[in-house]
Amino acid sequence: MIDEIVLMKIKFSILLICLFFFTCKKDPPILSLTNNNTDDCLNLQSTTIAAYLNWPDIDTTYNVPRFNPSNSNEIVYVQGIISSGKSYLVKRNLITGQETQIISDVWQRPDWSVKDWIVFNHADNQVWKIKSNGDSLTSITTTGGLNAVWSSDGSKIAYAQEVSATIQITDVNGNYLDSLPFFAVYLSRWSCDGNYICATAHDHINAVYQNVSTGQEVQPTNNTNNNTQITWMDWTPDTKFIIWANPTGIYKTNISTKETIKLKKSCNGSYYISISVSPDGNKIIAQRVDQKIENQNLYTKSGLSLINIDGTNEVIIK
């Protein structure tokens, strides 16, 4: 079935997060322009896939980008080399292309606070924080935690803890403050107004957000006709919309009216996984996955694209 194939390729692509590489080369801020086209879609229904492989001659992956909440011209992302399995957290200036390696052995998506701390998971599945210049590496958890996110003012951290089946909320040093019902593992972002945390729902095809004060859950999407797994999401700065992605495109949902519109169409030949909205609300940085079939082998590569908030003018930067 096509849904099973799509789910398999999502899982395969997400596994690329643990395979990363850092380069000291200063890249130009723009590498190429691209537009999604239905002609690029793969006919997986009539193709027997013999093997799932990395794109020939590409050993580098670029994954899970996140904007600096204080600067729309800076992002962090996880970069890696497939052959060695090494992973690095990298800071990039989108104007100059300058990149700085922050730390190695990174697992899971990072989140950057307005106070310049970045939370992330090491390979030990514990939550850590570090300054964007690489200083002050500090452990936040000792009993496990996943997908940590910062509050909008940088005073709190929320993360999913599977051991206790709760969402834990701590201060900046990891000291317990509160816990919420376990509404999702894959936390995406704390809203800019400080009231909500959004995540992928338990059915994997809808968005959900939780009120941090009351624990109330709201599902603003109704994807009964789009039975494809949501891969990541983010809030717009005004907390009125959730921007989310799945292999069919990038979408925007109004949390008040629950109206959803498609911003950008994609398909299995080229689609988006992790996304982040710039603090000025003008851009989306997205992890883009491209695939091709040759000799019944499905080849995959992972890069980064900068896209206007309305889904236009995609620029591949990695």
C-alpha positions as MATLAB code, in Angstrom:
seq = 'MIDEIVLMKIKFSILLICLFFFTCKKDPPILSLTNNNTDDCLNLQSTTIAAYLNWPDIDTTYNVPRFNPSNSNEIVYVQGIISSGKSYLVKRNLITGQETQIISDVWQRPDWSVKDWIVFNHADNQVWKIKSNGDSLTSITTTGGLNAVWSSDGSKIAYAQEVSATIQITDVNGNYLDSLPFFAVYLSRWSCDGNYICATAHDHINAVYQNVSTGQEVQPTNNTNNNTQITWMDWTPDTKFIIWANPTGIYKTNISTKETIKLKKSCNGSYYISISVSPDGNKIIAQRVDQKIENQNLYTKSGLSLINIDGTNEVIIK';
ca = [
       0.000    0.000    0.000;
       1.192    3.525   -0.760;
       0.589    4.707    2.852;
       2.861    1.957    4.152;
       5.575    2.968    1.697;
       5.238    6.644    2.646;
       5.430    5.777    6.357;
       8.514    3.635    5.713;
      10.310    6.420    3.906;
       9.415    8.904    6.658;
      10.937    6.630    9.268;
      13.972    6.053    7.066;
      14.490    9.769    6.534;
      14.106   10.608   10.221;
      16.854    8.089   10.961;
      19.197   10.392    9.056;
      19.157   12.657   12.129;
      21.794   10.485   13.794;
      24.202   10.592   10.844;
      25.934   13.925   10.594;
      28.973   15.873    9.403;
      30.471   19.326   10.002;
      32.505   21.263    7.453;
      34.630   24.366    8.055;
      33.978   25.576    4.532;
      32.063   28.866    4.325;
      29.157   28.267    1.955;
      27.395   30.943   -0.070;
      23.994   31.810    1.408;
      22.113   30.598   -1.683;
      22.917   27.457   -3.649;
      19.960   27.088   -6.005;
      16.290   27.728   -6.569;
      13.706   25.004   -6.853;
      10.010   24.446   -7.350;
       8.044   21.310   -6.558;
       6.455   19.760   -9.620;
       4.202   16.759   -9.915;
       6.536   15.478  -12.656;
       9.104   14.881   -9.899;
       6.812   12.475   -8.038;
       7.802    8.822   -7.824;
       5.522    6.035   -8.958;
       5.966    3.871   -5.887;
       2.765    1.926   -6.428;
       4.095    0.177   -9.514;
       7.734   -0.035   -8.448;
       9.300   -2.869   -6.490;
      11.883   -1.344   -4.147;
      14.897   -3.609   -3.744;
      16.829   -1.404   -1.287;
      16.626    1.926    0.551;
      19.966    3.709    0.092;
      21.664    7.061    0.588;
      21.946    9.273   -2.485;
      25.036    8.298   -4.524;
      28.168   10.335   -3.746;
      26.430   12.268   -0.947;
      27.719   11.504    2.532;
      26.374   14.614    4.285;
      22.915   15.192    5.741;
      21.312   18.429    6.957;
      18.484   18.053    9.424;
      16.004   19.525   11.935;
      16.691   23.283   11.512;
      15.535   25.848   14.061;
      15.552   29.651   13.889;
      17.230   31.838   16.491;
      14.160   33.392   18.201;
      16.059   36.672   18.511;
      17.456   36.822   14.961;
      15.693   35.776   11.759;
      19.059   35.579    9.987;
      20.410   32.726   12.134;
      19.531   29.049   12.409;
      20.906   25.938   14.053;
      20.639   22.488   12.532;
      22.096   19.021   12.937;
      24.624   17.980   10.330;
      26.305   14.654    9.877;
      28.401   12.237    7.912;
      26.709    8.963    7.073;
      29.848    6.873    6.700;
      31.131    7.637   10.206;
      27.853    8.246   12.051;
      29.237   11.474   13.553;
      26.741   14.202   14.434;
      27.141   17.928   15.095;
      25.024   20.885   16.093;
      25.832   23.745   13.699;
      24.971   27.456   13.770;
      24.548   29.162   10.392;
      24.225   32.816    9.382;
      21.748   32.927    6.492;
      23.152   36.190    5.127;
      26.863   35.382    5.048;
      26.739   31.585    4.986;
      29.189   31.462    7.900;
      28.878   28.281    9.970;
      30.109   27.406   13.453;
      30.241   23.951   14.981;
      28.759   24.006   18.491;
      28.928   20.426   19.793;
      29.075   16.822   18.572;
      27.064   13.655   19.305;
      23.671   15.278   18.892;
      20.407   13.341   18.738;
      16.930   14.872   18.382;
      15.883   18.321   17.251;
      17.406   21.388   19.023;
      15.461   24.379   20.348;
      16.945   27.853   20.817;
      15.849   30.262   23.574;
      15.724   34.060   23.608;
      18.444   33.889   26.292;
      20.787   32.134   23.810;
      20.606   28.662   25.357;
      20.030   25.687   23.062;
      18.448   22.476   24.381;
      19.015   19.165   22.601;
      19.452   15.448   23.186;
      22.814   13.745   23.295;
      22.976   10.122   22.192;
      22.285    9.213   25.853;
      18.628   10.336   25.447;
      19.107   12.967   28.142;
      18.247   16.650   27.700;
      21.217   19.036   27.692;
      21.647   22.763   27.182;
      24.511   24.770   25.742;
      25.235   28.359   24.740;
      25.249   29.023   20.991;
      28.988   29.754   21.158;
      29.628   26.237   22.530;
      30.142   27.290   26.162;
      28.499   26.032   29.353;
      27.329   22.539   28.403;
      24.903   21.528   31.180;
      22.827   18.416   31.856;
      19.110   19.039   32.388;
      17.813   15.483   32.927;
      19.117   12.257   34.452;
      16.075   10.012   33.956;
      15.510   10.631   30.258;
      13.719   13.252   28.194;
      12.785   13.867   24.560;
      12.155   16.856   22.284;
      12.750   19.616   24.799;
      11.362   23.077   23.989;
      11.886   26.495   25.562;
       9.146   28.784   26.806;
       8.936   32.021   24.837;
      10.640   34.020   27.603;
      13.431   31.454   28.039;
      12.575   30.771   31.690;
      11.191   27.213   31.373;
      11.864   23.951   29.559;
       9.260   21.344   28.630;
      10.123   17.827   27.519;
       8.389   14.474   27.102;
       9.322   11.798   29.623;
       8.225    8.325   28.600;
       9.200    6.779   31.951;
       6.578    8.777   33.845;
       4.302    9.256   30.798;
       4.173   13.012   31.452;
       5.286   16.297   29.955;
       7.785   17.657   32.463;
       8.243   21.405   32.963;
      11.405   22.632   34.658;
      13.282   25.846   35.241;
      16.401   26.661   33.208;
      18.512   24.356   35.416;
      16.225   21.332   35.176;
      14.524   21.808   38.558;
      10.968   20.449   38.537;
       8.160   22.988   38.316;
       5.140   21.116   37.012;
       3.949   18.214   34.867;
       1.215   17.920   32.251;
      -0.753   14.990   30.825;
       1.250   12.995   28.314;
      -0.383   14.301   25.128;
       2.496   13.628   22.700;
       6.132   12.563   22.535;
       7.144   14.723   19.575;
       6.816   18.194   21.074;
       7.359   20.825   18.391;
       7.303   24.293   19.977;
       6.055   26.455   22.823;
       3.868   29.276   21.477;
       5.161   32.837   21.453;
       2.424   34.001   23.830;
       3.567   31.372   26.343;
       0.193   29.620   26.579;
       0.488   26.483   24.441;
       2.779   23.692   23.275;
       2.044   22.116   19.892;
       2.837   18.559   18.856;
       1.843   15.681   16.594;
      -1.328   13.974   17.863;
      -1.376   10.334   18.944;
      -2.913    9.340   15.600;
       0.201   10.828   13.912;
      -1.868   12.532   11.191;
      -3.201   15.557   13.092;
      -1.806   18.526   14.971;
      -2.619   19.041   18.632;
      -1.737   21.700   21.197;
      -1.938   21.742   24.959;
      -2.754   24.622   27.279;
       0.228   24.850   29.624;
      -1.859   26.227   32.500;
      -4.825   23.850   32.341;
      -3.526   20.809   30.463;
      -6.474   21.047   28.052;
      -5.788   19.567   24.613;
      -7.149   20.954   21.349;
      -6.907   19.345   17.913;
      -7.258   22.118   15.305;
      -6.918   19.828   12.266;
      -9.216   17.144   10.900;
      -7.067   15.163    8.520;
      -9.476   12.312    7.850;
      -8.941   12.719    4.098;
      -5.178   13.197    4.383;
      -4.065   10.034    6.121;
      -0.356   10.892    6.076;
       1.893   11.354    9.083;
       2.642   14.910   10.206;
       6.390   15.218   10.547;
       6.784   18.575   12.327;
       5.132   21.922   13.035;
       5.644   25.419   14.434;
       3.651   28.447   15.564;
       3.458   31.764   13.774;
       4.696   34.619   16.018;
       1.127   35.839   16.670;
       0.069   32.350   17.917;
      -2.883   32.433   15.514;
      -1.664   29.712   13.176;
       0.190   26.404   13.252;
       2.400   25.704   10.246;
       2.838   21.961    9.726;
       4.299   19.542    7.214;
       3.677   16.051    5.949;
       4.845   14.310    2.745;
       2.009   15.918    0.752;
       3.012   19.505    1.523;
       3.312   22.379    3.977;
       0.057   23.618    5.525;
      -1.265   26.466    7.704;
      -4.093   25.943   10.215;
      -5.987   28.747   11.948;
      -6.417   27.542   15.549;
      -9.578   29.642   16.063;
     -11.510   28.753   12.905;
      -9.721   25.388   12.357;
      -9.432   26.271    8.676;
      -6.437   24.678    6.955;
      -4.860   25.813    3.672;
      -2.001   24.258    1.715;
       0.978   26.596    1.381;
       3.212   24.332   -0.674;
       2.599   21.086   -2.533;
       5.063   18.228   -2.310;
       5.155   14.514   -3.039;
       7.314   11.463   -2.478;
       9.991   12.694   -4.891;
      10.564   15.827   -2.812;
       8.958   16.638    0.545;
       9.580   18.350    3.878;
      10.100   16.981    7.384;
      11.184   19.396   10.108;
      10.156   23.072    9.793;
      10.675   26.273   11.777;
       9.108   29.732   11.399;
      11.322   32.820   11.643;
      10.687   35.178   14.588;
       9.651   37.961   12.187;
       7.076   35.594   10.667;
       8.368   36.008    7.120;
      10.205   32.734    6.435;
      10.104   28.987    6.940;
      13.290   26.945    7.201;
      12.591   23.341    6.262;
      14.401   20.045    6.131;
      13.838   18.868    2.566;
      14.080   15.211    1.535;
      14.627   14.306   -2.131;
      14.256   10.789   -3.489;
      14.833    9.016   -6.791;
      14.549    5.453   -8.070;
      17.308    3.804  -10.065;
      17.520    0.080  -10.781;
      14.718   -0.503   -8.240;
      16.764    1.197   -5.505;
      15.216    4.144   -3.660;
      17.880    6.812   -3.041;
      17.370    9.554   -0.430;
      19.148   12.783    0.492;
      18.365   15.419    3.109;
      18.974   19.178    2.795;
      17.679   22.581    3.941;
      15.344   25.009    2.157;
      14.364   28.593    2.960;
      10.766   29.373    1.924;
       8.527   32.425    2.145;
       5.822   32.113    4.803;
       3.190   31.852    2.043;
       5.011   28.888    0.485;
       6.592   30.781   -2.433;
      10.198   31.307   -3.542;
      11.928   28.230   -2.170;
      15.708   28.570   -1.923;
      17.867   25.525   -1.301;
      20.663   26.549    1.077;
      22.055   23.042    1.708;
];
